[in-house]
Amino acid sequence: MSLPTYESTVKGPNKLTFVAPYLGRSSLLAASLACKEWYSIFAAQLWSDPIKLAADTRNPFANTHLFFTRSSTLPVARRKCVLTLDFRPLKALERRFPQDHANFSQVTTPKYIFRFVPFFENVRFLVIDNTGKFDYDTQQPVEAREPDENNKLLLFSSACIPQLDYNLFVSTPVLYNVMYLDLSNTSNTQAWNSLLSFHSLSNLRILKLCGLRLTDQSFPFDALHTRLRLWSLDLRQNSLTDQTIDFLLEECFAPMAPVPAIAPDSDEILYEDPPIYDLRDETDPTYPSYNLSVPARPDKTDSFISYMKRYADFGGPSSLVLPQRDPLRKSTGLTHLYLSSNRFTSKGIHKLLSSTNRLQVLDVGTVKANPNVDYQLPHTTPFAQPNTARLLDRQTADRIENLRIHHSVVTCIPTIVQGRLEMGYTPQHLHKAEKFGDLEFQSAAFNPLSNYRLSSLTLTDIPLRSTGPTISRLTTFLRLCAKQEATLLSASTSGPRKTRHSPRLLPGLTKLRLEFIHERSGMDEVGPSVSGDQDADEFQAQSQGDFSFFADEKMPTSPVSRRSSIWGPGSGKSSLAEVVETKDVCEELKIFRRREQPKWGGSLELVVPSRR
């Protein structure tokens, strides 16, 4: 790396470059006409994202079409200014400008877009999410072109395009140097396997493969042999099993990081990196980069683009736009992993957490528990993550910052359903589930005082109603969060004076998101299964109501079916089952938050799904 020149050191960047991103279209246009120096700054900002520029006009689709059709005749300097082609602002205007969209609907189709991409040699970010609604032409085989090593595209996102033609990427191989690749919710899994094998993707750092109906047999194993370069992987909404976790642990994770010996009752647990003294030279190039601590890196489209525009040098090839020691380029192995809505089990997630301590962001959502070991209930499906809280403390999950997991890690209460989880729970199963946590709550629940690095926690599939235990466990957890916050406040204000050389305090839990699940409607009478088949039980349950020829007519519940809701299964005709009153969990949490003293200052978000 060469030393900076005297002129660049003294002069530094032009202050106007910091002003340009905050100006609107008319202001940028006026400023670019002032002089040549201002033109080089403000015109580059004006034309860096032409789709956003066109979306701010009265005829956005017509102006976008006009821009592309004249792109071959535009001045070379203007075409070189184009860094981003983001079609999301244009897609958001389809209903606002229906006539304009009807006349020029082809501008939001992948085939049309890829015709003009080669004219913009400096384009770095291409986002065509949710386009292609009218691009249903028959896919024709095309001549494959060799990948271009000089291609400068860094980000490509084509999410939610069901009929995306993968031949476009063979005829126009733009993926050679991409760092961010999003192919979520597109079809033709086998085609994507061929495409990922066609490109070496040696610069890939972020890969999103949501909703591709991937299985263990169709999983693109070859694309993930990246020698630890890939650090963010999104596999949500597929059909993967624990076998995929075994592969990821073997190929995509760096070895276990050394864990500092920190006593649980020591104040060292509050700090980012307590002082450790050794003889290692931190500038030693042979020291593996995955052992160096890295901050949480951006792996969303907008945050990635913002980061690159701030820190990247777009003057060179894509593989060298960031310095070698930049966090986004470090070969750390996977640190961000999204696995929810698959077929994983609690056993596989337990193995993942116990086999690596490299993860910073983890989304496992709700997974099935082992019914024969954890919860022995015939003809039901338990969802939980038991015996996992100890894997989330500072000694075993030293780097975890953002976690999304089933609420049983806090409440020790499983979600028990009969049939699919999306259909909801029944009052009988709720009562049985809340009884499971009575014995193991004190020892098995996650305690925020054991990990001050975790700053964001999402708990999934919490029942909307409870007989008491679920509410009690959640309020107890909120009290522990308040205690954690008070401990950090005391550490920041007491002791010796803090300087820039002092170890940084960990943030503690600042955001708690609770995602709820509805009670199954019209299923109060569900008892134990008589067939052992979940689909048959659901059909039988739906046929319990009175018969009607009219689909929209809702008959009142018969006295016999209403009476069965208060009689215990298997009980005699003369023995009345216990009727347990349930409370609204959201309302009880709101009341607790209003009365709580001392009150936890973090963000509590309650997410209640709408009924279908």
Phi, psi and omega per residue, in radians:
M1 nan 2.152 -3.102
S2 -1.373 2.665 3.126
L3 -1.304 2.601 3.122
P4 -1.193 2.668 3.112
T5 -1.298 2.840 3.136
Y6 -1.097 -0.722 -3.096
E7 -1.126 -0.767 -3.124
S8 -1.201 -0.531 3.128
T9 -1.249 -0.734 -3.111
V10 -1.305 -0.800 -3.049
K11 -1.334 -0.787 -3.124
G12 1.240 -3.087 3.137
P13 -1.207 2.609 3.096
N14 -1.148 2.295 -3.096
K15 -1.117 -0.377 -3.135
L16 -1.196 -0.422 3.123
T17 -1.153 -0.420 3.086
F18 -1.424 -0.361 -3.127
V19 -1.505 -0.609 -2.998
A20 -0.957 -0.764 -3.101
P21 -1.105 -0.281 -3.087
Y22 -1.689 -0.004 -3.112
L23 -1.627 2.617 3.090
G24 -1.428 -3.122 -3.051
R25 -1.110 -0.832 -3.106
S26 -1.160 -0.645 3.127
S27 -1.194 -0.701 3.103
L28 -1.120 -0.722 3.136
L29 -1.116 -0.752 3.130
A30 -1.166 -0.713 -3.126
A31 -1.183 -0.580 -3.127
S32 -1.231 -0.267 3.120
L33 -1.619 0.024 -3.070
A34 -1.242 -0.923 -3.119
C35 -2.814 3.080 -3.103
K36 -1.149 -0.685 -3.131
E37 -1.128 -0.762 3.130
W38 -1.211 -0.592 3.120
Y39 -1.070 -0.729 -3.119
S40 -1.127 -0.433 -3.116
I41 -1.616 -0.902 -3.006
F42 -1.435 -0.520 3.089
A43 -1.212 -0.628 3.096
A44 -1.099 -0.679 3.100
Q45 -1.248 -0.639 -3.102
L46 -1.116 -0.737 -3.064
W47 -1.730 0.110 -3.126
S48 -1.192 -0.484 3.132
D49 -2.379 1.422 -3.030
P50 -1.186 -0.470 3.139
I51 -1.183 -0.719 3.065
K52 -1.089 -0.625 3.114
L53 -1.144 -0.772 -3.130
A54 -1.214 -0.573 -3.126
A55 -1.175 -0.249 -3.126
D56 -1.660 0.305 -3.126
T57 -1.978 3.074 -3.094
R58 -1.317 -0.485 3.138
N59 -2.188 1.281 -2.992
P60 -1.096 -0.711 -3.092
F61 -1.271 -0.678 3.096
A62 -1.149 -0.734 -3.141
N63 -1.196 -0.604 3.057
T64 -1.120 -0.763 3.097
H65 -1.076 -0.741 3.136
L66 -1.108 -0.704 3.139
F67 -1.101 -0.771 -3.094
F68 -1.249 -0.721 -3.128
T69 -1.157 -0.429 3.104
R70 -1.730 0.104 -3.057
S71 -1.099 -0.565 -3.119
S72 -1.233 -0.386 -3.131
T73 -1.766 -0.035 3.124
L74 -1.182 2.667 3.057
P75 -1.014 2.511 -3.106
V76 -1.046 -0.683 -3.133
A77 -1.076 -0.646 3.139
R78 -1.249 -0.700 3.116
R79 -1.136 -0.580 3.122
K80 -1.236 -0.320 3.112
C81 -1.287 -0.348 -3.054
V82 -1.273 2.006 3.096
L83 -1.887 -0.506 -3.014
T84 -2.268 2.332 2.956
L85 -2.145 1.599 -3.077
D86 -1.975 1.938 -3.048
F87 -1.600 0.077 3.135
R88 -1.121 -0.737 3.088
P89 -1.059 -0.579 3.138
L90 -1.253 -0.701 3.121
K91 -1.096 -0.568 -3.120
A92 -1.227 -0.207 -3.071
L93 -1.792 0.134 -3.054
E94 -1.101 -0.734 -3.132
R95 -1.386 -0.431 -3.137
R96 -1.319 -0.568 3.133
F97 -2.169 1.229 -3.046
P98 -1.136 -0.691 -3.113
Q99 -1.216 -0.767 3.108
D100 -1.080 -0.698 3.123
H101 -1.182 -0.681 3.132
A102 -1.113 -0.617 -3.126
N103 -1.317 -0.521 -3.061
F104 -2.301 0.772 -3.107
S105 -1.178 -0.330 -3.088
Q106 -1.212 -0.280 -3.089
V107 -1.237 -0.248 3.115
T108 -1.941 0.705 3.043
T109 -2.114 2.454 -3.097
P110 -0.987 -0.703 -3.089
K111 -1.094 -0.705 3.107
Y112 -1.156 -0.766 -3.084
I113 -1.106 -0.767 -3.077
F114 -1.215 -0.266 3.064
R115 -1.167 -0.533 -3.003
F116 -1.885 -0.147 -3.141
V117 -1.005 -0.717 -3.123
P118 -1.071 -0.329 -3.141
F119 -1.266 -0.314 -3.082
F120 -1.918 1.584 -2.983
E121 -1.243 -0.323 -3.118
N122 -1.808 0.154 -3.113
V123 -1.126 2.290 -3.077
R124 -1.956 -0.466 -3.040
F125 -2.288 2.079 -3.140
L126 -2.137 1.980 -3.098
V127 -2.126 1.960 -3.129
I128 -2.161 0.607 -3.116
D129 -0.986 2.392 2.985
N130 1.120 0.366 3.030
T131 -1.652 3.101 3.060
G132 1.592 0.260 -3.138
K133 -1.081 -0.581 -3.111
F134 -1.925 0.360 -3.075
D135 -1.865 1.018 -3.046
Y136 -1.867 0.517 3.091
D137 -1.163 2.737 3.117
T138 -1.112 2.289 -3.106
Q139 -1.330 2.097 -3.128
Q140 -1.804 2.508 3.084
P141 -1.136 2.446 -3.115
V142 -2.176 2.854 3.121
E143 -1.330 2.226 -3.109
A144 -1.339 2.337 3.061
R145 -1.851 2.564 3.119
E146 -1.176 2.477 3.109
P147 -1.024 2.456 -3.119
D148 -1.615 2.016 -3.120
E149 -1.171 -0.348 -3.120
N150 -1.621 0.067 3.119
N151 -1.097 2.381 -2.985
K152 -1.795 0.045 -3.105
L153 -1.148 2.235 -3.133
L154 -1.824 -0.557 -3.096
L155 -2.304 2.273 3.020
F156 -2.330 2.153 -3.130
S157 -2.257 2.108 -3.129
S158 -2.278 0.711 -3.066
A159 -1.166 2.599 3.004
C160 1.091 0.772 3.004
I161 -2.128 1.584 -3.008
P162 -1.045 -0.593 -3.057
Q163 -1.881 0.572 -3.127
L164 -1.137 2.230 -3.121
D165 -1.500 1.935 -3.090
Y166 -1.227 -0.251 3.107
N167 -1.124 -0.370 3.096
L168 -1.047 -0.599 -3.088
F169 -1.436 -0.289 3.067
V170 -1.442 -0.695 3.123
S171 -1.356 -0.492 3.096
T172 -2.236 1.394 -3.020
P173 -1.281 1.581 -3.067
V174 -1.767 0.021 -2.988
L175 -1.684 0.150 -2.987
Y176 -1.062 -0.744 -3.041
N177 -1.943 0.277 -3.066
V178 -1.147 2.486 3.014
M179 -1.733 -0.441 -3.058
Y180 -2.237 2.084 -3.111
L181 -2.301 2.109 -3.140
D182 -2.126 1.947 3.104
L183 -2.032 0.459 -3.016
S184 -1.159 2.512 3.042
N185 0.976 0.680 2.960
T186 -1.998 2.811 -3.030
S187 -1.679 -3.085 3.040
N188 1.136 1.245 -3.113
T189 -1.069 -0.726 -3.121
Q190 -1.113 -0.604 3.115
A191 -1.138 -0.681 3.134
W192 -1.195 -0.567 3.060
N193 -1.075 -0.733 3.104
S194 -1.166 -0.706 -3.128
L195 -1.125 -0.797 -3.126
L196 -1.156 -0.491 3.072
S197 -1.341 -0.542 3.141
F198 -1.154 -0.679 3.102
H199 -1.673 2.393 3.126
S200 -1.270 -0.533 3.086
L201 0.928 0.804 -3.101
S202 -1.259 -0.239 -3.125
N203 -1.834 0.094 -3.026
L204 -1.223 2.308 3.098
R205 -2.153 -0.510 -3.077
I206 -2.261 2.191 -3.117
L207 -2.316 2.232 -3.131
K208 -2.130 2.090 -3.104
L209 -2.262 0.881 -3.125
C210 -1.349 2.579 2.959
G211 1.041 0.579 3.120
L212 -1.757 0.154 -3.093
R213 0.978 0.647 3.141
L214 -1.218 2.468 2.996
T215 -2.121 3.066 3.114
D216 -1.096 -0.465 -3.135
Q217 -1.436 -0.541 -3.111
S218 -1.744 0.129 -3.106
F219 -1.175 2.346 -3.092
P220 -1.344 1.306 -3.082
F221 -1.088 -0.656 -3.073
D222 -1.112 -0.585 -3.095
A223 -1.246 -0.300 -3.071
L224 -1.751 0.134 3.001
H225 -1.485 1.278 -2.990
T226 -1.879 0.162 3.123
R227 0.983 0.778 3.048
L228 1.228 0.155 3.103
R229 -1.248 -0.649 -3.130
L230 -1.235 2.191 -3.123
W231 -2.135 -0.094 3.069
S232 -2.374 2.198 -3.098
L233 -2.389 2.203 -3.114
D234 -2.034 1.966 -3.099
L235 -2.120 0.458 -3.076
R236 -1.179 2.699 3.032
Q237 1.046 0.859 3.026
N238 -2.202 -2.832 -3.132
S239 -2.205 0.756 -3.088
L240 -1.504 2.672 -3.132
T241 -2.089 -3.039 -3.099
D242 -1.081 -0.310 3.114
Q243 -1.104 -0.601 3.115
T244 -1.174 -0.612 3.106
I245 -1.093 -0.676 3.097
D246 -1.055 -0.733 3.119
F247 -1.142 -0.778 -3.130
L248 -1.073 -0.720 3.133
L249 -1.121 -0.551 -3.090
E250 -1.438 -0.619 -2.973
E251 -1.931 -0.465 -2.908
C252 -1.979 -0.063 -3.124
F253 -1.969 2.456 3.003
A254 -1.260 2.817 3.101
P255 -1.018 2.797 -3.140
M256 -0.925 2.331 3.118
A257 -1.330 2.542 3.074
P258 -1.096 2.317 -3.093
V259 -1.769 2.155 3.106
P260 -1.141 2.476 3.123
A261 -1.347 1.785 -3.111
I262 -2.119 2.143 3.104
A263 -1.229 2.406 -3.113
P264 -1.008 -0.565 -3.108
D265 -1.627 0.135 3.135
S266 -1.562 2.637 3.119
D267 -1.304 -0.073 3.080
E268 -1.140 -0.380 3.138
I269 -1.188 -0.234 -3.109
L270 -1.511 -0.201 -2.936
Y271 -1.920 2.699 -3.115
E272 -1.088 -1.060 -3.135
D273 -2.388 1.633 3.064
P274 -1.029 2.526 -3.074
P275 -0.986 2.213 3.058
I276 -2.253 2.253 -3.060
Y277 -1.916 2.231 3.053
D278 -2.573 -3.139 -3.062
L279 -1.721 0.108 -3.080
R280 -1.286 2.405 3.054
D281 -1.473 2.015 -3.067
E282 -1.173 -0.282 3.098
T283 -1.583 0.072 -3.130
D284 -1.109 2.049 -3.093
P285 -1.222 -0.302 -3.139
T286 -1.416 -0.204 3.134
Y287 -1.256 2.185 -3.039
P288 -1.078 2.395 -3.066
S289 -1.196 -0.408 -3.117
Y290 -1.262 -0.216 3.076
N291 -1.549 -0.082 3.078
L292 -1.528 2.419 3.135
S293 -1.250 2.384 3.127
V294 -2.199 2.554 3.078
P295 -1.268 2.911 3.073
A296 -1.129 2.127 -3.018
R297 -1.674 2.653 -3.123
P298 -1.298 2.256 3.099
D299 -2.275 0.397 2.989
K300 -1.876 2.729 -3.001
T301 -0.983 -0.944 -3.069
D302 -1.168 -0.746 -3.125
S303 -1.182 -0.609 3.100
F304 -1.153 -0.781 3.137
I305 -1.095 -0.746 3.128
S306 -1.087 -0.726 3.136
Y307 -1.108 -0.787 -3.099
M308 -1.156 -0.688 3.129
K309 -1.167 -0.419 -3.120
R310 -1.508 -0.665 -2.982
Y311 -1.967 -0.276 -3.034
A312 -1.492 2.665 3.029
D313 -1.876 1.795 -3.035
F314 -1.401 0.152 3.138
G315 -1.352 -0.369 -3.090
G316 -1.872 -3.020 3.096
P317 -1.169 2.835 -3.033
S318 -1.080 -0.565 -3.091
S319 -1.284 -0.154 -3.070
L320 -2.213 0.316 -3.108
V321 -1.259 -0.384 3.093
L322 -2.015 2.545 3.083
P323 -1.117 2.767 -3.041
Q324 -1.037 -0.594 -3.073
R325 -1.631 0.157 3.057
D326 -1.156 2.450 -3.099
P327 -0.966 -0.617 -3.109
L328 -1.194 -0.409 -3.107
R329 -1.667 -0.225 -3.081
K330 -1.134 2.419 3.109
S331 -1.516 1.551 -3.056
T332 -1.829 -0.131 -2.934
G333 1.321 -3.132 -3.072
L334 -1.128 2.246 2.994
T335 -2.165 -0.282 3.099
H336 -2.166 2.098 -3.070
L337 -2.423 2.245 -3.116
Y338 -2.132 2.031 -2.995
L339 -2.213 0.052 -3.006
S340 -1.159 2.801 3.123
S341 1.056 0.816 3.011
N342 -2.173 -2.734 3.118
R343 -2.011 0.535 3.102
F344 -1.258 2.765 3.083
T345 -2.034 2.925 3.125
S346 -1.080 -0.496 3.109
K347 -1.144 -0.740 3.118
G348 -1.163 -0.721 3.117
I349 -1.166 -0.660 3.098
H350 -1.082 -0.717 3.114
K351 -1.152 -0.686 3.125
L352 -1.068 -0.847 -3.091
L353 -1.208 -0.532 -3.127
S354 -1.481 -0.213 -3.064
S355 -1.796 -0.192 3.129
T356 -2.572 2.572 3.026
N357 -2.157 0.479 -3.119
R358 -1.587 -0.280 -2.991
L359 -1.257 2.364 3.011
Q360 -1.854 -0.608 3.112
V361 -2.235 2.207 -3.115
L362 -2.441 2.238 3.079
D363 -2.196 1.840 3.085
V364 -1.915 -0.270 3.107
G365 1.054 -2.434 -3.107
T366 -1.851 2.236 -3.140
V367 -2.204 2.819 3.129
K368 -1.298 2.422 3.008
A369 -1.520 2.947 3.104
N370 -1.422 1.863 -3.036
P371 -1.188 -0.434 -3.095
N372 -1.462 -0.281 -3.089
V373 -1.987 -0.852 -3.018
D374 -1.484 -0.828 -3.059
Y375 -2.412 1.907 -3.082
Q376 -1.626 1.566 3.103
L377 -2.297 2.050 -3.096
P378 -1.211 2.486 3.007
H379 1.064 0.520 3.042
T380 -2.337 2.890 3.118
T381 -2.100 1.938 3.096
P382 -1.553 2.398 3.063
F383 -2.055 2.141 -3.123
A384 -2.976 2.948 3.046
Q385 -2.254 1.299 -3.041
P386 -1.335 2.764 3.032
N387 0.971 0.658 -3.088
T388 -2.017 -0.288 -3.049
A389 -1.031 -0.647 -3.119
R390 -1.181 -0.334 3.111
L391 -1.473 -0.004 -3.111
L392 -1.914 0.101 3.126
D393 -1.434 3.115 -3.022
R394 -1.149 -0.510 -3.079
Q395 -1.288 -0.549 -3.071
T396 -1.917 -0.433 3.121
A397 -2.172 1.097 -2.985
D398 -1.167 -0.426 -3.012
R399 -1.953 -0.036 -3.073
I400 -1.187 2.253 -3.128
E401 -2.107 -0.545 -3.078
N402 -2.336 2.125 -3.030
L403 -2.358 2.346 3.018
R404 -2.191 2.085 -2.983
I405 -2.721 2.891 -3.128
H406 -1.121 2.575 -3.031
H407 -1.148 -0.207 -3.110
S408 -1.140 -0.306 3.078
V409 -1.185 -0.369 3.119
V410 -1.835 -0.730 -3.052
T411 -1.649 -0.338 -3.053
C412 1.071 0.401 -3.139
I413 -2.000 2.145 3.123
P414 -1.333 2.917 2.961
T415 -1.818 1.981 -3.076
I416 -1.899 2.172 -3.127
V417 -2.315 2.864 3.035
Q418 -2.099 1.805 -3.022
G419 1.922 -2.541 -3.107
R420 -1.465 2.602 -3.123
L421 -1.124 -0.589 -3.087
E422 -1.131 -0.371 -3.115
M423 -1.364 -0.226 3.085
G424 1.697 -3.124 -3.083
Y425 -1.877 2.910 3.072
T426 -1.940 2.747 3.122
P427 -1.027 -0.646 3.130
Q428 -1.110 -0.773 -3.138
H429 -1.223 -0.570 3.073
L430 -1.080 -0.785 -3.125
H431 -1.113 -0.697 3.112
K432 -1.184 -0.700 -3.114
A433 -1.114 -0.715 -3.087
E434 -1.254 -0.319 3.070
K435 -1.313 -0.395 -3.097
F436 -1.201 -0.523 -3.053
G437 -1.476 -0.017 -3.054
D438 -1.118 -0.680 -3.013
L439 -1.552 -0.568 -2.984
E440 -1.797 0.064 -3.002
F441 -1.111 -0.865 -3.015
Q442 -1.078 -0.629 -3.053
S443 -1.676 -0.414 -2.999
A444 -1.835 -0.153 -3.091
A445 -1.401 2.549 3.100
F446 -1.264 2.355 -3.135
N447 -1.985 2.089 -3.132
P448 -1.081 -0.319 3.106
L449 -1.252 -0.179 3.136
S450 -1.605 -0.154 3.133
N451 -2.636 1.803 -3.116
Y452 -1.515 -0.117 3.128
R453 -1.413 -0.557 -3.136
L454 -1.094 2.035 -3.060
S455 -1.915 -0.352 -3.124
S456 -2.390 2.197 -3.100
L457 -2.308 2.243 3.075
T458 -2.057 2.189 3.118
L459 -1.888 2.231 -2.991
T460 -1.808 2.715 2.979
D461 0.938 0.879 3.028
I462 -1.444 2.307 3.126
P463 -1.157 2.503 -3.129
L464 -1.252 -0.386 3.125
R465 -2.191 2.694 -3.094
S466 -2.630 2.605 3.039
T467 -1.428 -0.102 3.101
G468 2.483 -0.786 -3.065
P469 -1.058 -0.752 -3.130
T470 -1.071 -0.762 3.123
I471 -1.115 -0.740 -3.125
S472 -1.108 -0.724 -3.121
R473 -1.176 -0.690 -3.135
L474 -1.199 -0.710 3.110
T475 -1.193 -0.618 3.056
T476 -1.093 -0.709 3.110
F477 -1.119 -0.689 3.113
L478 -1.140 -0.613 3.070
R479 -1.138 -0.684 3.100
L480 -1.167 -0.596 3.065
C481 -1.122 -0.709 3.095
A482 -1.128 -0.660 3.112
K483 -1.176 -0.676 3.079
Q484 -1.088 -0.745 3.137
E485 -1.118 -0.698 3.119
A486 -1.157 -0.645 3.121
T487 -1.128 -0.758 3.123
L488 -1.158 -0.672 3.107
L489 -1.120 -0.703 3.119
S490 -1.145 -0.686 3.140
A491 -1.193 -0.532 -3.111
S492 -1.392 -0.358 -3.078
T493 -1.884 -0.250 -3.124
S494 -1.880 3.046 3.109
G495 1.430 -2.905 -3.107
P496 -1.185 2.828 -3.118
R497 -1.102 2.351 -3.099
K498 -1.435 2.374 3.072
T499 -2.186 3.110 -3.137
R500 -1.222 -0.259 3.093
H501 -1.558 -0.141 -3.136
S502 -1.247 2.572 3.074
P503 -1.081 2.485 -3.072
R504 -1.405 2.367 3.085
L505 -1.221 2.471 3.049
L506 -1.260 2.684 -3.020
P507 -1.321 -0.479 -3.005
G508 1.293 3.099 -3.108
L509 -1.304 2.071 -3.120
T510 -1.991 -0.244 -3.124
K511 -2.450 2.216 3.082
L512 -2.191 2.091 -3.114
R513 -2.009 2.186 -3.117
L514 -1.968 2.041 -3.137
E515 -1.811 2.162 -3.008
F516 -1.766 2.846 3.074
I517 -2.229 2.460 -3.078
H518 -1.337 2.693 2.945
E519 -1.278 2.498 -3.123
R520 -1.143 2.197 -3.085
S521 -1.389 2.373 3.078
G522 1.218 0.387 -3.058
M523 -2.160 0.475 -3.113
D524 -1.126 -0.377 -3.034
E525 -1.612 0.090 -3.063
V526 -1.177 2.265 3.085
G527 -2.048 -2.794 3.131
P528 -1.171 2.665 -3.098
S529 -1.192 2.474 3.088
V530 -1.839 -0.289 -3.099
S531 -1.885 -0.437 -3.064
G532 1.444 -0.061 3.130
D533 -1.909 2.169 -3.030
Q534 -1.163 -0.742 3.141
D535 -1.115 -0.700 3.119
A536 -1.153 -0.652 3.119
D537 -1.145 -0.683 3.128
E538 -1.131 -0.737 3.126
F539 -1.129 -0.717 3.128
Q540 -1.119 -0.676 -3.130
A541 -1.181 -0.646 -3.128
Q542 -1.244 -0.331 -3.116
S543 -1.657 0.137 -3.093
Q544 -1.299 -0.436 -3.095
G545 -1.275 2.978 3.123
D546 -1.160 2.575 -3.069
F547 -1.345 2.488 3.073
S548 -2.547 2.468 3.086
F549 -1.318 -0.328 -3.043
F550 -1.762 2.158 -3.036
A551 -1.141 -0.589 -3.067
D552 -1.549 -0.099 -3.090
E553 -1.464 2.207 -3.140
K554 -1.851 1.959 -3.127
M555 -1.438 2.571 3.087
P556 -1.166 2.618 -3.138
T557 -1.165 2.376 -3.124
S558 -1.260 2.706 3.139
P559 -1.030 -0.585 -3.110
V560 -1.186 -0.800 -3.117
S561 -1.185 -0.615 3.113
R562 -1.196 -0.628 3.139
R563 -1.172 -0.555 -3.107
S564 -1.206 -0.317 -3.139
S565 -1.286 -0.254 3.130
I566 -1.972 0.042 3.087
W567 -1.785 2.263 -3.102
G568 -1.185 2.505 3.100
P569 -1.097 2.304 3.099
G570 1.467 -0.079 -3.120
S571 -1.475 2.788 3.132
G572 -1.249 2.973 -3.082
K573 -1.189 -0.394 -3.066
S574 -1.767 0.027 -3.130
S575 -1.823 2.063 -3.111
L576 -1.511 2.233 3.138
A577 -1.262 2.750 -3.127
E578 -1.240 2.259 3.105
V579 -1.751 2.058 -3.071
V580 -1.860 2.230 3.132
E581 -1.327 2.386 3.115
T582 -1.932 2.695 -3.127
K583 -2.110 2.719 3.092
D584 -1.341 2.060 -3.054
V585 -1.143 -0.741 -3.119
C586 -1.088 -0.789 -3.122
E587 -1.145 -0.683 3.123
E588 -1.151 -0.648 3.099
L589 -1.189 -0.648 3.105
K590 -1.135 -0.731 3.097
I591 -1.101 -0.725 3.127
F592 -1.106 -0.700 -3.124
R593 -1.157 -0.617 3.126
R594 -1.222 -0.571 -3.073
R595 -1.704 -0.181 -3.019
E596 -1.122 2.284 3.066
Q597 -2.537 2.135 -0.086
P598 -1.250 2.598 -3.037
K599 -1.612 2.329 3.075
W600 -1.171 2.259 -3.051
G601 -1.518 0.028 -3.132
G602 -1.329 -3.133 -3.119
S603 -1.648 2.159 3.085
L604 -1.955 2.068 -3.083
E605 -2.056 2.181 3.128
L606 -1.863 2.131 -3.085
V607 -1.994 1.932 -3.131
V608 -1.924 2.063 -3.126
P609 -1.249 2.623 3.080
S610 -1.395 2.556 3.116
R611 -1.259 2.461 -3.124
R612 -1.422 nan nan
